Amino acid sequence: MPGLRLEASYFHIDYRNRVASPIASILGVFQNPIYQHLIVYAPTSQAINALVAGAPFGLENYTGKAYDPTSVYAILNANIQNSARQSIQGVDLAASYAFDMGEDHFDLSASASYLESDRQLIAGVPTIQNAGIIFNPPNWRGQGGGSWTRGNATFSAFASYIGGTSDNRLVPTLGVGSFLSLDATAQIKSGAANGLFKDVRFTLGVTNIFNRKPSAIRTSSPTDPAYDSTNYPTTGRVVSLTISKSL
């Protein structure tokens, strides 16, 4: 079938001692048994002072109260470290089709990916699921759309999809909604053979046409974003007009 292209791939990667951040959010950490090796409960004043002295910005107190070492509940080691093991596997699919209909030329394309991953922080602790969990890549991603060209005019539109995740940091587990956005671009090239408007292009673009926003999530402090900033964009609708000329 002329103009048709199909692609499919499968991957499976096993890591040992991969450098990574052990936790993505402190919310729910103290209730989760797999993080207990990272926690020191009822720390001594000497241990607290040593950490404060070695911190780049010293003590950062967000409680709104005077600092009292005796009120410190625990020390959580969230430093980047080696994970004992991590496994990542998935499938990538893509298709494109280009064809002509009279004076019109069409380019259509679509792609999708499915991801599974899990991680074991240290030997002896349970393996935890990563993909599809908040602050980790979602299981599904996709994009699809196409362009139409006739003469000096081109119009294209593409939809992008980011799958939802699960917020399992606290009970009950809550779903984080998926994100779907639509972008469109229209371009006209001047047909002037010479003069000022020769090789001039006018481009009108609109991203996130429907002004989609990421789903709200539970937060642990007023300074934390109220959305999954790892996976979902916050840029609203943007309209741009560009005029360019080739010399």
C-alpha positions as a Markdown table, in Angstrom:
| # | Residue | x | y | z |
|---|---|---|---|---|
| 1 | Met | 0.0 | 0.0 | 0.0 |
| 2 | Pro | 2.0 | 3.0 | -1.2 |
| 3 | Gly | 2.5 | 5.8 | 1.3 |
| 4 | Leu | 1.7 | 3.6 | 4.3 |
| 5 | Arg | 4.4 | 3.0 | 7.0 |
| 6 | Leu | 3.9 | 0.8 | 10.1 |
| 7 | Glu | 6.3 | 0.4 | 13.0 |
| 8 | Ala | 6.2 | -1.7 | 16.2 |
| 9 | Ser | 8.8 | -2.4 | 18.8 |
| 10 | Tyr | 9.1 | -4.1 | 22.1 |
| 11 | Phe | 11.7 | -3.5 | 24.8 |
| 12 | His | 12.7 | -5.0 | 28.1 |
| 13 | Ile | 15.4 | -3.5 | 30.2 |
| 14 | Asp | 16.7 | -4.7 | 33.6 |
| 15 | Tyr | 18.8 | -2.4 | 35.7 |
| 16 | Arg | 21.0 | -3.1 | 38.7 |
| 17 | Asn | 22.1 | -0.4 | 41.2 |
| 18 | Arg | 20.5 | 2.3 | 39.1 |
| 19 | Val | 21.0 | 5.8 | 40.5 |
| 20 | Ala | 17.6 | 7.3 | 41.3 |
| 21 | Ser | 15.6 | 9.3 | 43.8 |
| 22 | Pro | 14.0 | 6.8 | 46.3 |
| 23 | Ile | 10.8 | 8.7 | 46.7 |
| 24 | Ala | 8.8 | 11.2 | 44.6 |
| 25 | Ser | 6.7 | 12.7 | 47.4 |
| 26 | Ile | 6.8 | 12.6 | 51.2 |
| 27 | Leu | 3.0 | 12.2 | 51.4 |
| 28 | Gly | 2.3 | 8.8 | 52.8 |
| 29 | Val | 5.9 | 7.8 | 53.2 |
| 30 | Phe | 5.8 | 7.2 | 57.0 |
| 31 | Gln | 2.9 | 4.7 | 56.6 |
| 32 | Asn | 4.6 | 2.7 | 53.8 |
| 33 | Pro | 6.7 | -0.2 | 55.0 |
| 34 | Ile | 9.0 | -0.2 | 52.0 |
| 35 | Tyr | 10.5 | 3.2 | 53.0 |
| 36 | Gln | 11.2 | 2.4 | 56.6 |
| 37 | His | 15.0 | 1.9 | 55.9 |
| 38 | Leu | 15.1 | 5.5 | 54.9 |
| 39 | Ile | 13.6 | 6.9 | 58.2 |
| 40 | Val | 15.2 | 7.6 | 61.5 |
| 41 | Tyr | 12.5 | 8.1 | 64.2 |
| 42 | Ala | 13.0 | 10.4 | 67.2 |
| 43 | Pro | 16.4 | 11.6 | 66.1 |
| 44 | Thr | 18.9 | 13.2 | 68.6 |
| 45 | Ser | 19.6 | 16.9 | 68.6 |
| 46 | Gln | 23.2 | 16.1 | 67.5 |
| 47 | Ala | 22.0 | 14.3 | 64.4 |
| 48 | Ile | 19.5 | 17.1 | 63.5 |
| 49 | Asn | 22.1 | 19.8 | 64.0 |
| 50 | Ala | 24.6 | 17.9 | 61.9 |
| 51 | Leu | 22.1 | 17.7 | 59.0 |
| 52 | Val | 21.2 | 21.3 | 59.3 |
| 53 | Ala | 24.9 | 22.4 | 59.3 |
| 54 | Gly | 25.5 | 20.4 | 56.1 |
| 55 | Ala | 22.4 | 21.6 | 54.2 |
| 56 | Pro | 23.0 | 24.0 | 51.4 |
| 57 | Phe | 20.4 | 26.5 | 52.7 |
| 58 | Gly | 20.6 | 25.6 | 56.4 |
| 59 | Leu | 17.4 | 25.0 | 58.2 |
| 60 | Glu | 14.2 | 25.6 | 56.1 |
| 61 | Asn | 11.2 | 25.7 | 58.5 |
| 62 | Tyr | 7.8 | 25.6 | 56.8 |
| 63 | Thr | 5.8 | 25.0 | 60.0 |
| 64 | Gly | 5.1 | 28.6 | 60.8 |
| 65 | Lys | 6.3 | 28.0 | 64.3 |
| 66 | Ala | 9.6 | 28.5 | 66.1 |
| 67 | Tyr | 12.1 | 25.7 | 65.5 |
| 68 | Asp | 12.2 | 23.2 | 68.3 |
| 69 | Pro | 14.6 | 20.1 | 67.8 |
| 70 | Thr | 12.6 | 18.1 | 70.4 |
| 71 | Ser | 9.5 | 18.3 | 68.2 |
| 72 | Val | 11.2 | 16.7 | 65.2 |
| 73 | Tyr | 9.4 | 13.4 | 64.5 |
| 74 | Ala | 11.8 | 11.8 | 62.1 |
| 75 | Ile | 14.6 | 12.2 | 59.6 |
| 76 | Leu | 13.8 | 11.0 | 56.1 |
| 77 | Asn | 16.7 | 10.3 | 53.8 |
| 78 | Ala | 15.5 | 11.2 | 50.3 |
| 79 | Asn | 19.0 | 11.6 | 48.8 |
| 80 | Ile | 19.6 | 10.1 | 45.3 |
| 81 | Gln | 21.0 | 6.6 | 45.7 |
| 82 | Asn | 21.4 | 3.2 | 44.1 |
| 83 | Ser | 18.2 | 1.2 | 43.7 |
| 84 | Ala | 18.8 | -2.5 | 44.0 |
| 85 | Arg | 16.8 | -3.4 | 40.9 |
| 86 | Gln | 14.5 | -1.9 | 38.3 |
| 87 | Ser | 12.7 | -3.5 | 35.4 |
| 88 | Ile | 11.2 | -1.5 | 32.4 |
| 89 | Gln | 9.3 | -3.0 | 29.5 |
| 90 | Gly | 6.9 | -1.7 | 26.9 |
| 91 | Val | 5.6 | -1.5 | 23.4 |
| 92 | Asp | 5.8 | 1.3 | 20.9 |
| 93 | Leu | 3.5 | 1.5 | 17.9 |
| 94 | Ala | 3.4 | 4.0 | 15.0 |
| 95 | Ala | 1.6 | 4.4 | 11.7 |
| 96 | Ser | 1.7 | 7.0 | 9.0 |
| 97 | Tyr | 0.0 | 7.4 | 5.7 |
| 98 | Ala | 0.6 | 9.9 | 2.9 |
| 99 | Phe | -1.7 | 10.2 | -0.1 |
| 100 | Asp | -3.0 | 12.6 | -2.7 |
| 101 | Met | -6.6 | 13.4 | -3.7 |
| 102 | Gly | -6.6 | 15.6 | -6.8 |
| 103 | Glu | -4.9 | 18.9 | -5.8 |
| 104 | Asp | -4.9 | 18.0 | -2.1 |
| 105 | His | -2.1 | 16.2 | -0.3 |
| 106 | Phe | -2.7 | 14.5 | 3.1 |
| 107 | Asp | -0.2 | 13.3 | 5.8 |
| 108 | Leu | -1.8 | 11.3 | 8.6 |
| 109 | Ser | 0.1 | 9.8 | 11.6 |
| 110 | Ala | -0.5 | 8.2 | 14.9 |
| 111 | Ser | 1.6 | 6.7 | 17.6 |
| 112 | Ala | 1.1 | 5.1 | 21.0 |
| 113 | Ser | 3.2 | 3.5 | 23.7 |
| 114 | Tyr | 2.5 | 1.2 | 26.6 |
| 115 | Leu | 4.9 | 1.1 | 29.6 |
| 116 | Glu | 5.3 | -1.2 | 32.6 |
| 117 | Ser | 8.0 | -0.8 | 35.2 |
| 118 | Asp | 8.8 | -1.9 | 38.8 |
| 119 | Arg | 11.5 | -1.2 | 41.3 |
| 120 | Gln | 13.1 | -2.7 | 44.4 |
| 121 | Leu | 14.9 | -0.1 | 46.5 |
| 122 | Ile | 17.0 | -2.5 | 48.5 |
| 123 | Ala | 17.4 | -6.3 | 48.6 |
| 124 | Gly | 14.7 | -7.9 | 50.8 |
| 125 | Val | 12.0 | -5.3 | 50.5 |
| 126 | Pro | 9.0 | -5.8 | 48.2 |
| 127 | Thr | 9.1 | -4.7 | 44.6 |
| 128 | Ile | 6.8 | -1.7 | 43.9 |
| 129 | Gln | 5.1 | -0.7 | 40.7 |
| 130 | Asn | 6.4 | 2.5 | 39.1 |
| 131 | Ala | 4.6 | 3.0 | 35.7 |
| 132 | Gly | 1.0 | 4.2 | 36.2 |
| 133 | Ile | 1.8 | 5.6 | 39.7 |
| 134 | Ile | 1.7 | 9.3 | 40.5 |
| 135 | Phe | 5.0 | 11.1 | 39.7 |
| 136 | Asn | 6.1 | 8.2 | 37.5 |
| 137 | Pro | 5.4 | 7.7 | 33.8 |
| 138 | Pro | 1.9 | 6.7 | 33.0 |
| 139 | Asn | 1.1 | 3.4 | 31.3 |
| 140 | Trp | -0.2 | 5.0 | 28.1 |
| 141 | Arg | 0.8 | 7.8 | 25.9 |
| 142 | Gly | -0.4 | 8.6 | 22.4 |
| 143 | Gln | -0.5 | 11.2 | 19.6 |
| 144 | Gly | -2.4 | 11.4 | 16.4 |
| 145 | Gly | -3.3 | 13.8 | 13.7 |
| 146 | Gly | -2.5 | 15.0 | 10.2 |
| 147 | Ser | -1.9 | 17.8 | 7.8 |
| 148 | Trp | -3.7 | 18.9 | 4.6 |
| 149 | Thr | -1.9 | 20.8 | 1.9 |
| 150 | Arg | -3.3 | 22.5 | -1.2 |
| 151 | Gly | -1.0 | 24.8 | -3.2 |
| 152 | Asn | 0.6 | 27.3 | -0.8 |
| 153 | Ala | -1.7 | 26.6 | 2.1 |
| 154 | Thr | -1.2 | 23.9 | 4.8 |
| 155 | Phe | -3.4 | 23.1 | 7.8 |
| 156 | Ser | -2.4 | 20.6 | 10.5 |
| 157 | Ala | -3.9 | 19.4 | 13.7 |
| 158 | Phe | -2.6 | 16.9 | 16.3 |
| 159 | Ala | -4.0 | 15.5 | 19.6 |
| 160 | Ser | -1.8 | 14.4 | 22.4 |
| 161 | Tyr | -2.8 | 12.0 | 25.1 |
| 162 | Ile | -1.1 | 11.4 | 28.5 |
| 163 | Gly | -2.7 | 8.6 | 30.4 |
| 164 | Gly | -3.9 | 8.8 | 34.0 |
| 165 | Thr | -2.1 | 7.5 | 37.1 |
| 166 | Ser | -3.0 | 6.3 | 40.6 |
| 167 | Asp | -2.2 | 8.2 | 43.7 |
| 168 | Asn | -1.4 | 5.5 | 46.2 |
| 169 | Arg | 0.4 | 7.6 | 48.7 |
| 170 | Leu | -2.5 | 7.6 | 51.1 |
| 171 | Val | -5.6 | 5.4 | 51.7 |
| 172 | Pro | -7.8 | 5.4 | 49.8 |
| 173 | Thr | -6.0 | 5.3 | 46.5 |
| 174 | Leu | -7.3 | 8.0 | 44.1 |
| 175 | Gly | -7.1 | 8.2 | 40.4 |
| 176 | Val | -5.3 | 11.1 | 38.7 |
| 177 | Gly | -7.1 | 12.0 | 35.5 |
| 178 | Ser | -5.6 | 11.7 | 32.0 |
| 179 | Phe | -4.6 | 14.7 | 29.9 |
| 180 | Leu | -5.8 | 15.3 | 26.3 |
| 181 | Ser | -4.8 | 18.4 | 24.3 |
| 182 | Leu | -5.3 | 19.6 | 20.8 |
| 183 | Asp | -2.9 | 21.8 | 18.8 |
| 184 | Ala | -3.5 | 23.3 | 15.3 |
| 185 | Thr | -1.4 | 25.2 | 12.8 |
| 186 | Ala | -2.4 | 27.0 | 9.6 |
| 187 | Gln | 0.3 | 28.3 | 7.2 |
| 188 | Ile | 0.0 | 30.2 | 3.9 |
| 189 | Lys | 3.0 | 30.9 | 1.7 |
| 190 | Ser | 2.9 | 33.9 | -0.5 |
| 191 | Gly | 2.7 | 33.2 | -4.2 |
| 192 | Ala | 4.6 | 36.3 | -5.2 |
| 193 | Ala | 7.3 | 35.5 | -7.7 |
| 194 | Asn | 9.4 | 38.5 | -6.7 |
| 195 | Gly | 9.3 | 41.6 | -4.6 |
| 196 | Leu | 8.8 | 42.1 | -0.9 |
| 197 | Phe | 6.4 | 39.3 | -0.4 |
| 198 | Lys | 8.4 | 36.6 | -2.2 |
| 199 | Asp | 9.0 | 33.5 | 0.0 |
| 200 | Val | 7.0 | 35.0 | 2.9 |
| 201 | Arg | 5.1 | 32.7 | 5.2 |
| 202 | Phe | 2.2 | 33.5 | 7.5 |
| 203 | Thr | 1.7 | 31.0 | 10.3 |
| 204 | Leu | -1.1 | 30.9 | 12.8 |
| 205 | Gly | -0.7 | 28.4 | 15.6 |
| 206 | Val | -2.9 | 27.5 | 18.6 |
| 207 | Thr | -1.7 | 25.1 | 21.3 |
| 208 | Asn | -3.9 | 23.5 | 23.9 |
| 209 | Ile | -7.0 | 24.8 | 22.0 |
| 210 | Phe | -9.5 | 23.8 | 24.7 |
| 211 | Asn | -7.3 | 25.2 | 27.5 |
| 212 | Arg | -7.0 | 21.9 | 29.4 |
| 213 | Lys | -5.6 | 21.8 | 32.9 |
| 214 | Pro | -4.0 | 18.9 | 34.8 |
| 215 | Ser | -6.0 | 17.1 | 37.4 |
| 216 | Ala | -5.7 | 18.4 | 41.0 |
| 217 | Ile | -4.0 | 16.0 | 43.5 |
| 218 | Arg | -3.4 | 15.7 | 47.3 |
| 219 | Thr | -0.5 | 17.8 | 48.6 |
| 220 | Ser | 1.6 | 17.6 | 51.7 |
| 221 | Ser | 2.4 | 21.3 | 52.1 |
| 222 | Pro | 1.3 | 24.7 | 50.7 |
| 223 | Thr | 4.6 | 24.9 | 48.7 |
| 224 | Asp | 4.0 | 21.6 | 46.8 |
| 225 | Pro | 2.3 | 21.9 | 43.4 |
| 226 | Ala | -1.4 | 20.8 | 43.4 |
| 227 | Tyr | -0.8 | 18.7 | 40.3 |
| 228 | Asp | 1.6 | 16.0 | 39.0 |
| 229 | Ser | 4.3 | 18.3 | 37.7 |
| 230 | Thr | 6.3 | 15.3 | 36.4 |
| 231 | Asn | 3.8 | 14.2 | 33.8 |
| 232 | Tyr | 1.3 | 16.9 | 33.0 |
| 233 | Pro | 1.9 | 20.3 | 31.5 |
| 234 | Thr | 0.3 | 23.5 | 32.9 |
| 235 | Thr | 0.6 | 25.8 | 29.9 |
| 236 | Gly | -2.8 | 26.9 | 28.9 |
| 237 | Arg | -4.0 | 28.0 | 25.5 |
| 238 | Val | -1.4 | 29.8 | 23.5 |
| 239 | Val | -2.1 | 31.7 | 20.2 |
| 240 | Ser | 0.8 | 32.8 | 18.0 |
| 241 | Leu | 1.1 | 34.5 | 14.7 |
| 242 | Thr | 4.4 | 34.3 | 12.9 |
| 243 | Ile | 5.5 | 36.0 | 9.7 |
| 244 | Ser | 8.8 | 34.7 | 8.2 |
| 245 | Lys | 10.7 | 35.4 | 5.0 |
| 246 | Ser | 13.4 | 33.3 | 3.3 |
| 247 | Leu | 16.3 | 35.1 | 1.8 |
